[in-house]
């Protein structure tokens, strides 16, 4: 990458960081290009030159978010700690990821139509699902997950829980103590059910 391309990439990243900061706080609809340009310290023309439109900028910001989140999961998977601790850290990362956004921005991330939906669908099929299938296999090899259960069944169950949590942002926006208790309860239910440990 030459100097010009490096500067261009730096400016793109600067615009995306400013956009994410504003979107996270106010939501996408309440933020305009003028406000983004001011926060990023660039002209509005520069934003349009690099991204084409506000919609394209939003897509680019969400792509970067998903990539960052996925890279965090990879790091956790490769850590030399017990499997249960890895699960706890992944859940904590997921919660931390969702808690940084306003309800308005969460609605954009969770909307079920348009390019965002296609982007999330592609991310799930190409990255998230293969990663978690492999992660589940690691859990089976470590004797933590029941080998008789199929990865598909486990993923179906985990997705059910995730979808329900996403429908109730009050869990994500609750105070730290309540959030920690909720996370521990969910983790317990995923691994031991309502009966408890054998």
C-alpha positions in Angstrom: 0.0 0.0 0.0 1.6 3.3 -1.1 1.4 6.6 0.8 -1.7 7.8 -1.1 -3.6 4.6 -0.4 -2.6 4.7 3.2 -3.9 8.2 3.6 -7.1 7.3 1.9 -7.6 4.3 4.2 -6.8 6.4 7.3 -9.4 8.9 6.2 -12.0 6.2 5.5 -11.4 4.7 9.0 -11.6 8.2 10.5 -15.0 8.7 8.9 -16.2 5.3 10.0 -15.1 5.8 13.6 -16.9 9.2 13.7 -20.0 7.6 12.1 -20.1 4.8 14.6 -19.7 7.1 17.5 -22.7 9.2 16.4 -24.8 6.2 15.3 -24.2 4.4 18.6 -25.3 7.5 20.5 -28.2 8.8 18.5 -29.2 6.1 16.0 -28.8 6.2 12.2 -31.9 8.3 11.3 -31.0 11.2 13.6 -27.5 11.6 12.3 -26.8 13.5 9.0 -23.7 13.6 6.8 -23.0 17.2 7.9 -22.6 16.0 11.5 -20.4 13.1 10.5 -18.2 15.4 8.4 -17.8 17.8 11.4 -16.9 15.0 13.8 -14.5 13.3 11.4 -13.0 16.7 10.5 -13.5 16.2 6.7 -15.8 17.7 4.1 -19.1 16.3 3.2 -17.8 15.9 -0.4 -15.1 13.6 0.9 -17.6 11.3 2.6 -19.7 11.1 -0.6 -16.5 10.4 -2.6 -15.4 7.6 -0.4 -18.8 6.0 0.4 -21.3 7.2 -2.2 -24.2 7.7 0.2 -25.1 7.6 3.9 -26.7 4.2 3.3 -23.4 2.8 1.9 -21.6 4.3 4.8 -23.9 2.6 7.3 -23.3 -0.8 5.5 -19.5 -0.2 5.7 -19.7 0.6 9.4 -21.8 -2.5 10.1 -19.4 -4.7 8.1 -16.4 -3.4 10.2 -18.4 -4.0 13.4 -19.1 -7.6 12.4 -15.4 -8.1 11.4 -14.2 -6.7 14.7 -16.6 -8.9 16.7 -15.6 -12.0 14.7 -11.9 -11.3 15.3 -12.6 -11.1 19.0 -14.2 -14.5 18.9 -11.2 -16.0 17.1 -8.9 -14.6 19.8 -11.0 -16.1 22.6 -11.2 -19.5 20.8 -7.4 -19.6 20.6 -6.8 -18.7 24.3 -5.3 -21.4 26.5 -8.1 -21.4 29.1 -10.9 -23.9 30.0 -13.7 -24.3 27.5 -16.4 -22.9 29.9 -14.3 -19.8 30.4 -14.1 -19.3 26.7 -17.9 -19.5 26.5 -18.3 -17.0 29.3 -15.9 -14.6 27.5 -17.8 -15.0 24.2 -21.1 -14.2 25.9 -19.5 -11.2 27.7 -18.1 -9.9 24.4 -21.5 -10.3 22.7 -23.3 -8.4 25.6 -20.6 -5.7 25.6 -20.9 -5.4 21.8 -24.7 -4.9 22.0 -24.6 -2.6 25.1 -22.5 0.1 23.4 -25.3 1.0 21.1 -28.5 3.1 21.5 -31.9 1.3 20.9 -32.2 3.2 17.6 -28.9 1.7 16.3 -29.7 -1.8 17.6 -33.0 -1.6 15.6 -30.9 -1.0 12.4 -28.6 -4.0 13.3 -31.6 -6.2 13.9 -33.9 -5.1 11.1 -35.2 -7.9 8.9 -35.1 -6.3 5.5 -32.8 -4.7 3.0 -29.0 -4.7 2.7 -28.4 -5.0 6.4 -30.4 -8.3 6.5 -28.4 -9.6 3.5 -25.1 -8.6 5.2 -26.0 -10.3 8.4 -27.3 -13.4 6.6 -24.0 -13.6 4.7 -21.9 -13.1 7.8 -23.8 -15.8 9.7 -23.5 -18.4 6.9 -19.9 -17.7 5.9 -18.3 -16.9 9.2 -20.4 -17.2 12.4 -22.0 -20.6 11.8 -18.8 -22.4 10.7 -16.9 -20.8 13.6 -19.5 -22.0 16.2 -19.8 -25.5 14.7 -16.0 -25.8 15.1 -16.3 -24.3 18.6 -18.9 -26.8 19.6 -16.7 -29.7 18.3 -13.9 -28.4 20.5 -16.3 -28.5 23.5 -17.2 -32.1 22.7 -13.5 -33.1 22.5 -12.9 -31.4 25.8 -15.7 -33.4 27.4 -17.8 -30.4 28.2 -20.5 -30.8 25.6 -22.5 -34.0 25.2 -21.2 -35.8 22.2 -24.7 -37.3 21.5 -26.1 -33.9 20.6 -25.7 -32.7 17.1 -24.0 -29.3 16.4 -27.2 -28.2 14.5 -29.4 -28.9 17.5 -27.1 -27.0 19.8 -26.9 -24.0 17.4 -30.7 -24.1 17.0 -31.1 -23.8 20.8 -28.4 -21.1 21.2 -30.0 -19.1 18.3 -33.4 -19.3 20.0 -31.9 -17.9 23.2 -30.1 -15.1 21.3 -33.2 -14.1 19.3 -35.2 -13.8 22.5 -32.5 -11.7 24.2 -32.4 -9.4 21.1 -36.2 -8.9 21.3 -35.7 -7.5 24.8 -33.2 -4.7 24.8 -34.0 -4.0 28.4 -31.7 -6.9 29.3 -28.9 -5.3 27.4 -29.5 -1.9 28.9 -29.8 -3.0 32.5 -27.2 -2.2 35.1 -23.9 -4.1 35.3 -24.9 -6.3 38.3 -28.2 -7.4 36.8 -26.5 -8.0 33.5 -23.9 -10.2 35.1 -26.5 -12.2 36.9 -28.6 -12.6 33.8 -25.5 -13.8 31.8 -24.7 -16.3 34.5 -28.2 -17.6 34.5 -28.3 -18.0 30.7 -24.9 -19.8 30.8 -26.2 -22.1 33.4 -29.4 -22.9 31.4 -27.4 -23.5 28.2 -25.1 -26.0 29.9 -27.3 -27.6 32.6 -30.9 -26.8 31.9 -33.4 -26.0 34.6 -32.6 -29.2 36.6 -29.1 -28.2 37.3 -25.8 -30.1 37.3 -25.9 -33.8 37.5 
